[in-house]
Amino acid sequence: MIPSTPITRSHLKPRFVALMAVLGVAFLILALRLVQLQIMRGIYYRNLSENNRIRAIFLTPPRGYILDRNGEVLANTVASFDATVIPQEVPEDNRFETYLTVGSILGMKPEEIKEKVEGKGPARFRPRLLKRHISREEMAKLEARRIELRGIAVAPTPIRNYPLGDFFAATMGYMGAIGPGELGTPDFTDYDPADFVGRAGIEKSWEKEIRGIPGGLQVEVDVRGRRLRELAKKPAKPGANLVLTIDKTLQEAAEKALGDEVGSLVAVDVRTGDILAMASRPTYNPNEMAAGISTEEWKALAENPFHPLQNRAVQGLYAPGSTFKVIMAAAGLAEGAITTQSTFYCGGKLNFGGRDFGCWKHEGHGTVNLATAIEQSCDVYFYQLGLLLGVDAIHDYSRLFGLGEESGIGLAGEREGLVPSSAWKKKVKGKPWYAGETLSLAIGQGYLQVTPLQLAIMTATIANPSKVRPKPRFVLRIEDGDGKVVKSFEPETAGKLDINDTWLYAVRDGMRRVVEGSGTGRAARVEGFQVAGKTGTAQVVGMKNGVGGGASEEWIYRDHALFVCFAPYDDPKIAIAVVMDHGGHGGSVAAPKAARVLEAFRDLGKPKPEEDDPDKPEDEGEAKIDEQAVKPQD
């Protein structure tokens, strides 16, 4: 038996002291932590608690409507819903499950959800966009699982809507998300990261006016994000409405005329310069852009060889071909180089500098005056006239009619083109201008580059009874939401022609004969009034083995087809320019498309007749010459 040792106070004291020491250290550590939490980080946690309780909501302003000249809606704003996330409210212990669930509902990869939550972006207590324009089914699924999906919310958001779909899209433009590097820049000082903005066309050019003024809302929410009460609100102010010069009926006619082909059409009011129609095809559906497209979808559009994102009417550059001969005729008369009765002999070619410059009619036109030269598009006549005028006179008159310069229409991305001069070539090419180059210029080839809009304004200037060049006008007025006019835009002129009425009449009469006589534009005839016009065929490549540019060639090597016209002949109201990329002959390809718009113009205000395909005339023959001795443009 082991003897027991009695426990005395002297035995307990060391143990008690040790225990008290341990407890003391523990309480000291706890006290220090409390001091840190309550004093040193008190502000941080107080703000965090407040942010969890009070939520600031950005109110996107409804974008202003875009209307045609008759009040028809071209663009409006409709209700939509976005899926958003507040990163701070997503529980850390089950984030991966949240990413999987939300991704399966929205059709997104979990990695995409994770990037939205954990990646760089707005403050973590502010909503971030997950997916724009979600479906009703997606919205219902998110709402049904709202309790378990903390931090995920459905936010009502206005979205852009385009009733015409892809009609007018190239000019209207589209909406796109703000890039991360754009927020806070001068153009985007008061935007939310989830905002969509105008990225092209009218939507971009008039962004400031139609965007509106954003508002804000402060609400108190519970721990599950449910709204308890509204604390403060500043309503968003809707954007202004734009009333355009466009006529919806004519726009639809232009789009249908172009169909699935590649090209553009511009129709303008001869007197005011109002843009009545502006079509460019192929194009895109801006409704899909407004909803948001994937990177792959955007890449497909951007890399499409037919350039659907381009507005060919103001961004496409083309040699005007024989449509340029009306400028040559006006310049020759104004400069006294010719009279209306001056004649030149066409034997099918002109030998100059030891080379033959051919006419499209190989057997020649014989002796022709100005009216016949325009009607039959005689190249040799205009070769001779070009030599009499010289490059610099041709340059000056071209600019007088609006070629080679921005029109002032105010559309983003407009190109100015090029009208060459001797000074330009010396500066850019470092070489003098050669007379042989003037022959190419005289029939609308060589260095000359213009836009379809410039061709339409050129034609309107020729037809304008007041002998002025109208400045193109795209917006009639700006209105507020109640229809009150905020600002109106009056017609403006961009220049005045100092050309005798008799001379202009001669040019117009030659154009009338192109359509109403035996010329190359007979496919533009319209029952009810006379049409005056000019065909053109712009050579894309030079001859190869004696051929090139015809319908048998690969599409990319075919010639461009052009046609300009005005009507009615005795009281001009509308001017049209049509350019069909690699379309071939202007008379058989471009002219019928102008006729469809002229028919729609004639029938404005009347019940629409049944549409019939216009009869196409027999193609006129054309000469093929080499790259420097350029062929005619009909």
C-alpha positions as CSV (number, residue, x, y, z in Angstrom):
1,M,0.0,0.0,0.0
2,I,1.3,3.3,-1.1
3,P,1.0,5.9,1.5
4,S,-1.0,9.0,0.4
5,T,0.4,12.5,0.5
6,P,-1.9,15.1,1.9
7,I,-2.8,18.1,-0.4
8,T,-1.9,21.4,1.2
9,R,-2.4,25.0,0.1
10,S,1.3,25.2,-0.6
11,H,0.8,22.6,-3.3
12,L,-2.1,24.4,-5.0
13,K,-0.6,27.8,-5.1
14,P,1.9,27.3,-8.0
15,R,-0.8,25.7,-10.1
16,F,-3.3,28.4,-9.4
17,V,-0.8,31.1,-10.3
18,A,0.0,29.3,-13.6
19,L,-3.7,29.0,-14.5
20,M,-4.4,32.6,-13.7
21,A,-1.4,33.7,-15.8
22,V,-2.8,31.7,-18.8
23,L,-6.2,33.2,-18.3
24,G,-4.8,36.6,-18.0
25,V,-2.9,36.4,-21.2
26,A,-6.0,35.1,-23.0
27,F,-8.1,38.0,-21.7
28,L,-5.4,40.4,-22.7
29,I,-5.3,39.1,-26.3
30,L,-9.1,39.3,-26.4
31,A,-9.1,42.8,-25.1
32,L,-6.6,43.9,-27.6
33,R,-8.6,42.3,-30.4
34,L,-11.7,44.1,-29.2
35,V,-9.9,47.4,-29.1
36,Q,-8.7,46.8,-32.7
37,L,-12.2,45.9,-33.9
38,Q,-14.0,48.7,-32.0
39,I,-11.6,51.5,-32.4
40,M,-9.0,50.9,-35.0
41,R,-11.3,49.2,-37.6
42,G,-14.6,50.6,-36.2
43,I,-15.1,53.0,-39.1
44,Y,-14.5,50.2,-41.6
45,Y,-17.0,47.8,-40.1
46,R,-19.5,50.6,-39.5
47,N,-19.3,51.6,-43.2
48,L,-19.5,47.9,-44.2
49,S,-22.6,47.5,-42.1
50,E,-24.2,50.6,-43.5
51,N,-23.5,49.5,-47.0
52,N,-25.1,46.2,-46.3
53,R,-28.2,48.0,-45.0
54,I,-28.4,50.9,-47.5
55,R,-28.1,50.2,-51.2
56,A,-27.5,52.9,-53.9
57,I,-29.2,52.1,-57.2
58,F,-28.2,53.9,-60.4
59,L,-31.3,54.8,-62.5
60,T,-30.5,54.7,-66.2
61,P,-32.5,57.3,-68.1
62,P,-34.9,56.2,-70.9
63,R,-33.2,57.0,-74.2
64,G,-35.0,59.4,-76.4
65,Y,-37.0,58.2,-79.4
66,I,-35.8,58.5,-83.0
67,L,-38.6,59.3,-85.4
68,D,-39.0,59.8,-89.1
69,R,-40.2,63.1,-90.6
70,N,-43.8,61.9,-90.2
71,G,-43.5,60.7,-86.6
72,E,-43.0,57.0,-87.4
73,V,-40.9,55.3,-84.8
74,L,-37.4,54.3,-86.0
75,A,-36.0,53.6,-82.5
76,N,-37.6,53.6,-79.0
77,T,-36.9,52.2,-75.6
78,V,-38.7,49.2,-74.1
79,A,-38.7,47.5,-70.7
80,S,-36.1,44.9,-70.1
81,F,-34.4,43.1,-67.2
82,D,-30.7,42.5,-66.4
83,A,-29.2,39.9,-64.1
84,T,-26.8,41.7,-61.6
85,V,-24.6,40.8,-58.7
86,I,-23.3,42.6,-55.7
87,P,-20.0,40.9,-54.9
88,Q,-20.0,41.9,-51.3
89,E,-23.3,40.0,-50.6
90,V,-22.2,36.7,-52.2
91,P,-21.4,34.4,-49.2
92,E,-17.8,33.2,-49.4
93,D,-18.5,29.7,-48.1
94,N,-20.6,28.6,-51.1
95,R,-19.5,30.8,-53.9
96,F,-18.6,28.0,-56.3
97,E,-22.1,26.5,-55.9
98,T,-23.5,30.0,-56.6
99,Y,-21.4,30.3,-59.7
100,L,-22.6,26.9,-60.9
101,T,-26.3,27.6,-60.3
102,V,-26.3,31.1,-61.8
103,G,-24.3,29.9,-64.7
104,S,-26.7,27.1,-65.5
105,I,-29.7,29.5,-65.3
106,L,-28.1,32.2,-67.5
107,G,-26.3,30.0,-69.9
108,M,-22.9,31.3,-68.7
109,K,-19.7,29.5,-67.7
110,P,-19.0,29.4,-63.9
111,E,-15.7,31.1,-64.7
112,E,-17.5,34.1,-66.3
113,I,-19.6,34.5,-63.1
114,K,-16.5,34.3,-61.0
115,E,-14.8,37.0,-63.0
116,K,-17.8,39.3,-62.6
117,V,-17.8,38.7,-58.8
118,E,-14.1,38.5,-58.0
119,G,-12.5,40.5,-60.8
120,K,-11.8,44.1,-61.1
121,G,-14.8,46.4,-61.5
122,P,-17.0,48.9,-59.6
123,A,-17.0,49.0,-55.8
124,R,-17.9,45.6,-54.4
125,F,-21.0,47.0,-52.7
126,R,-22.3,48.2,-56.1
127,P,-24.2,46.0,-58.6
128,R,-22.3,44.5,-61.5
129,L,-23.9,43.4,-64.7
130,L,-24.0,39.6,-65.2
131,K,-26.2,39.3,-68.3
132,R,-28.2,41.9,-70.2
133,H,-31.8,41.4,-71.4
134,I,-32.5,38.1,-69.7
135,S,-35.6,36.1,-70.7
136,R,-38.7,35.8,-68.6
137,E,-37.8,32.2,-67.9
138,E,-34.3,33.2,-66.6
139,M,-35.8,35.9,-64.5
140,A,-38.4,33.5,-63.0
141,K,-35.7,31.0,-62.1
142,L,-33.5,33.6,-60.4
143,E,-36.4,35.0,-58.4
144,A,-37.5,31.5,-57.3
145,R,-34.0,30.8,-55.8
146,R,-33.5,34.3,-54.5
147,I,-32.9,33.3,-50.9
148,E,-30.1,30.8,-51.6
149,L,-28.6,33.1,-54.3
150,R,-27.6,36.0,-52.1
151,G,-26.2,38.9,-53.9
152,I,-27.8,38.0,-57.2
153,A,-30.7,40.2,-58.3
154,V,-32.9,41.1,-61.3
155,A,-32.8,44.8,-62.2
156,P,-35.3,46.5,-64.5
157,T,-33.4,48.3,-67.3
158,P,-34.6,50.1,-70.4
159,I,-33.3,48.6,-73.6
160,R,-33.1,50.0,-77.2
161,N,-35.6,48.7,-79.7
162,Y,-35.6,49.2,-83.5
163,P,-39.0,48.4,-85.1
164,L,-37.4,48.3,-88.6
165,G,-34.9,45.6,-87.6
166,D,-31.9,45.7,-90.0
167,F,-33.6,48.3,-92.2
168,F,-31.7,51.7,-91.7
169,A,-29.3,50.0,-89.3
170,A,-26.1,51.2,-91.0
171,T,-27.1,54.8,-90.6
172,M,-28.9,54.4,-87.3
173,G,-25.9,52.7,-85.7
174,Y,-26.0,50.5,-82.6
175,M,-25.6,50.4,-78.9
176,G,-22.6,48.8,-77.1
177,A,-21.2,48.4,-73.6
178,I,-18.8,50.9,-72.2
179,G,-15.2,49.7,-72.1
180,P,-13.4,49.5,-68.8
181,G,-11.0,52.2,-69.9
182,E,-13.7,54.6,-71.0
183,L,-15.4,55.3,-67.6
184,G,-14.5,58.6,-66.3
185,T,-13.1,59.9,-69.6
186,P,-14.5,63.3,-70.9
187,D,-17.1,61.4,-73.0
188,F,-18.3,59.2,-70.2
189,T,-18.2,61.2,-67.0
190,D,-21.6,60.3,-65.7
191,Y,-22.2,56.7,-66.8
192,D,-22.7,53.5,-64.9
193,P,-20.5,50.5,-65.8
194,A,-23.5,48.6,-67.0
195,D,-24.7,51.3,-69.4
196,F,-24.9,50.8,-73.1
197,V,-24.0,53.8,-75.3
198,G,-24.2,54.7,-79.0
199,R,-21.3,53.1,-80.9
200,A,-22.0,54.2,-84.5
201,G,-24.2,56.3,-86.7
202,I,-27.0,58.5,-85.3
203,E,-26.9,56.7,-81.9
204,K,-23.2,57.8,-81.5
205,S,-23.4,61.2,-83.2
206,W,-26.4,62.3,-81.0
207,E,-25.5,60.4,-77.8
208,K,-25.4,63.5,-75.7
209,E,-28.9,64.7,-76.7
210,I,-30.8,61.4,-76.7
211,R,-29.1,59.8,-73.7
212,G,-30.9,61.8,-70.9
213,I,-29.8,62.5,-67.4
214,P,-29.3,59.6,-64.9
215,G,-31.0,59.5,-61.5
216,G,-30.4,57.6,-58.3
217,L,-32.3,55.7,-55.6
218,Q,-31.3,54.9,-52.0
219,V,-33.1,51.9,-50.4
220,E,-32.8,50.1,-47.1
221,V,-32.5,46.3,-47.5
222,D,-32.4,43.4,-45.1
223,V,-29.7,40.8,-44.8
224,R,-31.2,38.8,-47.7
225,G,-31.2,41.9,-50.0
226,R,-35.0,42.4,-49.8
227,R,-36.0,46.0,-50.1
228,L,-37.5,47.4,-46.9
229,R,-38.1,51.1,-47.7
230,E,-37.1,53.9,-50.0
231,L,-34.9,56.5,-48.4
232,A,-34.2,58.9,-51.3
233,K,-34.8,59.2,-55.0
234,K,-33.7,61.4,-57.9
235,P,-35.7,60.5,-61.0
236,A,-33.9,59.9,-64.2
237,K,-34.7,62.5,-66.9
238,P,-35.5,60.9,-70.3
239,G,-33.5,61.8,-73.3
240,A,-34.7,64.1,-76.1
241,N,-36.4,62.8,-79.2
242,L,-34.9,63.2,-82.6
243,V,-37.1,63.9,-85.6
244,L,-35.2,62.9,-88.7
245,T,-35.6,64.0,-92.3
246,I,-35.9,60.3,-93.3
247,D,-39.1,59.1,-94.8
248,K,-39.9,55.6,-93.5
249,T,-41.7,54.6,-96.7
250,L,-38.8,55.6,-98.9
251,Q,-36.3,54.0,-96.6
252,E,-38.1,50.7,-96.8
253,A,-38.3,51.0,-100.6
254,A,-34.5,51.6,-100.7
255,E,-33.7,48.7,-98.4
256,K,-36.0,46.3,-100.5
257,A,-34.5,47.6,-103.7
258,L,-30.9,46.7,-102.6
259,G,-32.1,43.4,-101.2
260,D,-29.4,40.9,-100.5
261,E,-26.9,42.6,-102.8
262,V,-23.9,44.7,-101.8
263,G,-24.3,48.4,-102.2
264,S,-25.9,51.7,-101.1
265,L,-28.6,54.1,-102.0
266,V,-29.1,57.8,-101.0
267,A,-32.1,59.9,-101.7
268,V,-32.2,63.6,-100.9
269,D,-34.6,66.5,-101.3
270,V,-33.3,68.7,-104.1
271,R,-34.2,72.0,-102.5
272,T,-33.5,71.4,-98.8
273,G,-30.8,68.7,-98.8
274,D,-33.0,66.6,-96.5
275,I,-31.9,63.0,-96.5
276,L,-35.0,61.1,-97.4
277,A,-33.5,57.6,-97.5
278,M,-30.0,56.2,-96.8
279,A,-29.5,52.5,-97.2
280,S,-26.4,50.3,-97.0
281,R,-26.3,46.6,-97.4
282,P,-25.4,44.0,-96.1
283,T,-25.9,45.2,-92.6
284,Y,-26.7,43.9,-89.1
285,N,-29.7,43.8,-86.7
286,P,-29.2,46.5,-84.1
287,N,-31.7,44.8,-81.8
288,E,-29.2,42.0,-81.3
289,M,-26.5,44.6,-80.5
290,A,-28.7,46.3,-77.9
291,A,-29.2,43.0,-76.1
292,G,-25.5,42.3,-76.2
293,I,-23.7,39.9,-78.5
294,S,-20.8,37.5,-77.7
295,T,-17.2,38.1,-78.6
296,E,-17.5,35.4,-81.3
297,E,-20.6,37.1,-82.8
298,W,-18.8,40.5,-82.9
299,K,-15.7,39.0,-84.5
300,A,-17.9,37.4,-87.2
301,L,-19.3,40.8,-88.0
302,A,-16.0,42.7,-87.9
303,E,-14.2,40.1,-90.1
304,N,-17.1,39.7,-92.6
305,P,-15.6,40.4,-96.1
306,F,-18.7,42.3,-97.1
307,H,-18.2,44.8,-94.2
308,P,-21.8,44.8,-92.7
309,L,-20.6,47.3,-90.0
310,Q,-19.7,49.9,-92.6
311,N,-22.2,52.6,-93.8
312,R,-21.3,52.6,-97.5
313,A,-23.3,55.7,-98.1
314,V,-20.8,57.9,-96.2
315,Q,-17.8,55.6,-95.7
316,G,-17.5,53.8,-99.0
317,L,-15.2,55.4,-101.6
318,Y,-15.7,54.8,-105.3
319,A,-14.6,56.1,-108.6
320,P,-17.8,57.8,-109.9
321,G,-17.3,56.6,-113.5
322,S,-19.4,58.2,-116.1
323,T,-21.7,59.8,-113.6
324,F,-18.9,62.3,-113.4
325,K,-19.5,63.4,-116.9
326,V,-22.3,65.8,-115.8
327,I,-19.6,67.7,-113.8
328,M,-17.4,67.8,-116.9
329,A,-20.2,69.1,-119.0
330,A,-21.1,71.9,-116.6
331,A,-17.4,72.9,-116.2
332,G,-16.8,72.9,-119.9
333,L,-19.8,75.2,-120.5
334,A,-18.9,77.5,-117.6
335,E,-15.3,77.8,-118.6
336,G,-16.1,78.5,-122.3
337,A,-14.2,75.4,-123.4
338,I,-17.3,74.3,-125.3
339,T,-20.8,75.4,-126.2
340,T,-24.0,73.3,-126.3
341,Q,-23.3,72.9,-130.1
342,S,-19.6,72.1,-129.9
343,T,-18.9,68.7,-131.5
344,F,-16.2,66.1,-131.4
345,Y,-15.7,63.1,-133.7
346,C,-15.7,59.7,-132.0
347,G,-14.2,56.9,-134.0
348,G,-14.2,54.5,-131.1
349,K,-10.9,55.6,-129.6
350,L,-8.6,58.6,-129.1
351,N,-4.9,58.3,-129.7
352,F,-2.9,60.4,-127.3
353,G,0.7,60.2,-126.5
354,G,1.2,57.2,-128.7
355,R,-1.6,55.2,-126.9
356,D,-5.2,54.5,-127.7
357,F,-7.8,55.5,-125.2
358,G,-10.9,53.6,-126.1
359,C,-14.6,54.4,-126.1
360,W,-17.0,51.8,-124.8
361,K,-18.6,51.8,-128.2
362,H,-15.9,50.2,-130.3
363,E,-17.3,51.3,-133.7
364,G,-17.6,54.9,-132.3
365,H,-20.4,57.4,-132.0
366,G,-19.5,59.6,-135.0
367,T,-19.8,63.4,-134.6
368,V,-21.6,64.2,-131.4
369,N,-22.6,67.4,-129.5
370,L,-22.9,67.8,-125.8
371,A,-26.5,66.5,-125.4
372,T,-25.7,63.4,-127.4
373,A,-22.4,62.9,-125.6
374,I,-24.2,62.8,-122.3
375,E,-27.1,60.6,-123.6
376,Q,-24.8,58.1,-125.2
377,S,-22.0,58.5,-122.7
378,C,-19.4,59.0,-125.4
379,D,-15.9,58.7,-123.8
380,V,-14.0,60.3,-126.7
381,Y,-16.1,63.5,-126.3
382,F,-15.1,63.8,-122.7
383,Y,-11.5,62.8,-123.3
384,Q,-11.3,65.9,-125.6
385,L,-13.1,68.1,-123.1
386,G,-10.8,67.0,-120.3
387,L,-7.7,68.1,-122.4
388,L,-9.3,71.5,-123.0
389,L,-10.1,72.0,-119.3
390,G,-7.1,70.6,-117.5
391,V,-6.9,68.9,-114.2
392,D,-7.1,72.0,-112.0
393,A,-10.2,73.4,-113.5
394,I,-11.8,69.9,-113.2
395,H,-10.8,69.9,-109.5
396,D,-12.3,73.3,-108.8
397,Y,-15.7,72.5,-110.4
398,S,-15.8,69.1,-108.7
399,R,-15.4,70.8,-105.3
400,L,-18.1,73.3,-106.2
401,F,-20.5,70.4,-106.5
402,G,-19.4,68.9,-103.2
403,L,-17.1,66.1,-104.3
404,G,-13.9,65.3,-102.3
405,E,-15.0,66.9,-99.0
406,E,-17.0,66.1,-95.9
407,S,-20.7,67.0,-96.5
408,G,-21.4,68.3,-93.0
409,I,-24.1,65.8,-92.4
410,G,-22.7,65.1,-88.9
411,L,-22.5,61.3,-89.1
412,A,-19.5,59.7,-87.3
413,G,-17.0,58.1,-89.7
414,E,-17.9,60.1,-92.8
415,R,-15.0,60.1,-95.3
416,E,-14.2,63.0,-97.6
417,G,-12.9,61.2,-100.6
418,L,-10.4,62.7,-103.1
419,V,-10.5,65.0,-106.1
420,P,-6.9,65.2,-107.5
421,S,-5.1,68.3,-108.6
422,S,-1.6,69.0,-109.9
423,A,-0.6,70.4,-106.5
424,W,-2.0,67.3,-104.7
425,K,0.0,64.9,-106.9
426,K,3.2,66.9,-106.5
427,K,2.8,66.9,-102.7
428,V,1.6,63.3,-102.2
429,K,3.3,61.5,-105.1
430,G,6.3,63.8,-105.6
431,K,5.6,63.8,-109.4
432,P,4.0,66.2,-111.9
433,W,0.6,65.7,-113.3
434,Y,0.5,64.1,-116.8
435,A,-2.0,65.0,-119.5
436,G,-2.8,61.3,-120.0
437,E,-4.1,61.2,-116.4
438,T,-6.5,63.9,-117.2
439,L,-8.2,61.6,-119.8
440,S,-8.8,59.0,-117.0
441,L,-10.1,61.8,-114.7
442,A,-12.5,63.1,-117.4
443,I,-14.5,59.9,-117.4
444,G,-14.5,59.6,-113.6
445,Q,-11.5,57.3,-113.0
446,G,-7.9,57.5,-111.9
447,Y,-7.3,59.0,-108.5
448,L,-10.9,60.3,-108.1
449,Q,-12.8,58.9,-105.1
450,V,-16.2,59.9,-103.9
451,T,-19.0,58.7,-101.5
452,P,-22.6,57.8,-102.6
453,L,-23.8,60.8,-100.5
454,Q,-21.6,63.1,-102.4
455,L,-23.0,61.8,-105.7
456,A,-26.5,62.4,-104.4
457,I,-25.7,66.0,-103.4
458,M,-23.9,66.6,-106.7
459,T,-27.1,65.5,-108.5
460,A,-29.3,67.6,-106.3
461,T,-27.1,70.6,-107.0
462,I,-27.5,70.2,-110.8
463,A,-31.2,69.9,-110.4
464,N,-31.7,72.7,-107.9
465,P,-33.7,75.5,-109.6
466,S,-32.0,78.1,-107.3
467,K,-28.5,77.0,-108.5
468,V,-27.3,76.2,-104.9
469,R,-25.6,73.2,-103.4
470,P,-27.8,72.2,-100.4
471,K,-26.1,71.1,-97.3
472,P,-27.4,67.6,-96.3
473,R,-29.7,67.7,-93.4
474,F,-30.4,64.7,-91.3
475,V,-32.3,66.1,-88.2
476,L,-35.3,68.3,-88.5
477,R,-35.7,69.0,-84.8
478,I,-35.1,67.9,-81.3
479,E,-38.2,67.5,-79.1
480,D,-38.7,66.8,-75.4
481,G,-40.9,63.9,-74.2
482,D,-44.1,66.1,-74.5
483,G,-43.4,66.9,-78.1
484,K,-42.2,70.4,-77.4
485,V,-39.6,71.6,-79.8
486,V,-36.3,72.1,-78.1
487,K,-34.3,73.0,-81.2
488,S,-35.0,73.0,-84.9
489,F,-32.6,72.9,-87.8
490,E,-33.3,75.0,-90.9
491,P,-32.1,74.1,-94.4
492,E,-28.6,75.4,-95.2
493,T,-26.7,75.9,-98.4
494,A,-23.1,74.9,-98.9
495,G,-22.4,76.9,-102.0
496,K,-23.9,78.6,-105.0
497,L,-23.3,77.9,-108.7
498,D,-22.1,80.8,-110.9
499,I,-23.2,79.0,-114.0
500,N,-25.6,80.3,-116.7
501,D,-29.1,78.8,-116.6
502,T,-28.9,77.9,-120.3
503,W,-25.8,75.8,-119.6
504,L,-27.4,74.0,-116.7
505,Y,-30.5,73.3,-118.8
506,A,-28.3,71.7,-121.4
507,V,-26.8,69.3,-118.8
508,R,-30.2,68.5,-117.3
509,D,-31.6,67.9,-120.8
510,G,-28.8,65.5,-121.6
511,M,-29.5,63.6,-118.4
512,R,-33.2,63.5,-119.3
513,R,-32.3,61.9,-122.6
514,V,-30.2,59.2,-120.8
515,V,-33.5,57.9,-119.2
516,E,-36.3,59.1,-121.4
517,G,-34.4,58.9,-124.8
518,S,-32.2,56.2,-126.2
519,G,-29.6,56.4,-123.5
520,T,-28.2,53.9,-121.0
521,G,-30.6,54.7,-118.1
522,R,-33.9,53.5,-119.6
523,A,-34.5,51.1,-116.7
524,A,-35.1,54.1,-114.4
525,R,-38.2,55.2,-116.3
526,V,-41.2,55.7,-114.0
527,E,-44.8,56.1,-115.1
528,G,-46.2,59.5,-114.1
529,F,-43.2,61.8,-114.6
530,Q,-40.0,62.2,-116.5
531,V,-36.7,61.2,-114.9
532,A,-33.2,62.6,-115.7
533,G,-30.2,60.5,-114.8
534,K,-26.7,59.3,-115.7
535,T,-25.3,55.8,-115.5
536,G,-21.8,54.8,-114.6
537,T,-19.5,51.8,-114.4
538,A,-16.4,52.2,-112.3
539,Q,-13.5,49.9,-113.3
540,V,-12.1,48.0,-110.3
541,V,-9.1,46.3,-111.9
542,G,-7.3,46.8,-115.2
543,M,-7.5,44.5,-118.2
544,K,-6.1,41.0,-117.8
545,N,-5.6,39.0,-121.0
546,G,-8.0,41.4,-122.8
547,V,-10.9,40.9,-120.3
548,G,-11.8,42.0,-116.9
549,G,-14.6,43.5,-114.8
550,G,-17.5,41.7,-116.5
551,A,-20.2,39.5,-115.0
552,S,-18.1,36.4,-115.8
553,E,-15.3,37.6,-113.5
554,E,-15.0,36.6,-109.8
555,W,-17.3,38.9,-107.8
556,I,-14.4,40.9,-106.2
557,Y,-13.0,41.8,-109.6
558,R,-16.2,43.0,-111.2
559,D,-16.9,46.6,-111.9
560,H,-19.0,48.8,-109.6
561,A,-22.4,49.8,-111.0
562,L,-23.6,53.4,-110.5
563,F,-26.6,55.5,-111.3
564,V,-27.6,59.1,-110.4
565,C,-30.9,60.8,-111.2
566,F,-33.5,63.5,-110.3
567,A,-37.2,63.7,-110.7
568,P,-39.6,65.0,-111.8
569,Y,-37.6,66.5,-114.6
570,D,-39.8,69.7,-115.0
571,D,-40.1,70.3,-111.2
572,P,-37.1,68.5,-109.4
573,K,-37.9,67.3,-105.9
574,I,-35.8,64.2,-105.3
575,A,-32.2,63.2,-106.2
576,I,-30.9,59.7,-105.9
577,A,-27.5,58.0,-106.1
578,V,-27.1,54.2,-106.3
579,V,-23.8,52.4,-106.0
580,M,-23.7,48.6,-106.3
581,D,-20.4,47.1,-105.3
582,H,-19.1,44.9,-108.1
583,G,-22.5,45.1,-109.7
584,G,-21.4,45.4,-113.3
585,H,-23.3,47.9,-115.5
586,G,-25.0,50.9,-114.0
587,G,-27.8,50.9,-116.5
588,S,-29.0,47.4,-115.9
589,V,-28.1,47.0,-112.3
590,A,-28.2,50.3,-110.4
591,A,-30.9,52.2,-112.4
592,P,-33.8,49.8,-111.6
593,K,-33.1,50.2,-107.9
594,A,-33.5,54.0,-108.2
595,A,-36.8,53.4,-110.1
596,R,-38.2,51.5,-107.1
597,V,-37.6,54.4,-104.8
598,L,-38.9,56.9,-107.4
599,E,-42.1,54.8,-107.6
600,A,-42.4,54.9,-103.8
601,F,-41.9,58.7,-103.9
602,R,-44.5,59.1,-106.6
603,D,-47.0,57.1,-104.5
604,L,-46.4,58.8,-101.1
605,G,-49.8,59.3,-99.5
606,K,-51.5,56.8,-101.8
607,P,-52.4,53.1,-101.1
608,K,-49.4,51.0,-102.0
609,P,-49.7,49.2,-105.3
610,E,-48.6,45.6,-105.8
611,E,-44.8,45.5,-106.4
612,D,-43.6,44.2,-109.8
613,D,-40.0,43.7,-110.7
614,P,-39.1,46.4,-113.2
615,D,-38.0,45.2,-116.7
616,K,-34.3,45.4,-117.2
617,P,-33.0,46.8,-120.5
618,E,-30.4,45.1,-122.6
619,D,-26.9,45.9,-121.3
620,E,-25.0,48.4,-123.3
621,G,-21.6,47.3,-124.5
622,E,-18.4,48.7,-123.0
623,A,-14.8,48.9,-124.0
624,K,-12.1,47.4,-121.8
625,I,-8.8,49.2,-121.7
626,D,-5.8,49.0,-119.5
627,E,-5.4,50.5,-116.0
628,Q,-4.2,53.8,-117.3
629,A,-6.4,54.2,-120.3
630,V,-9.6,53.8,-118.3
631,K,-12.8,52.6,-119.8
632,P,-16.2,54.3,-119.8
633,Q,-18.5,54.1,-116.8
634,D,-21.9,53.2,-117.9
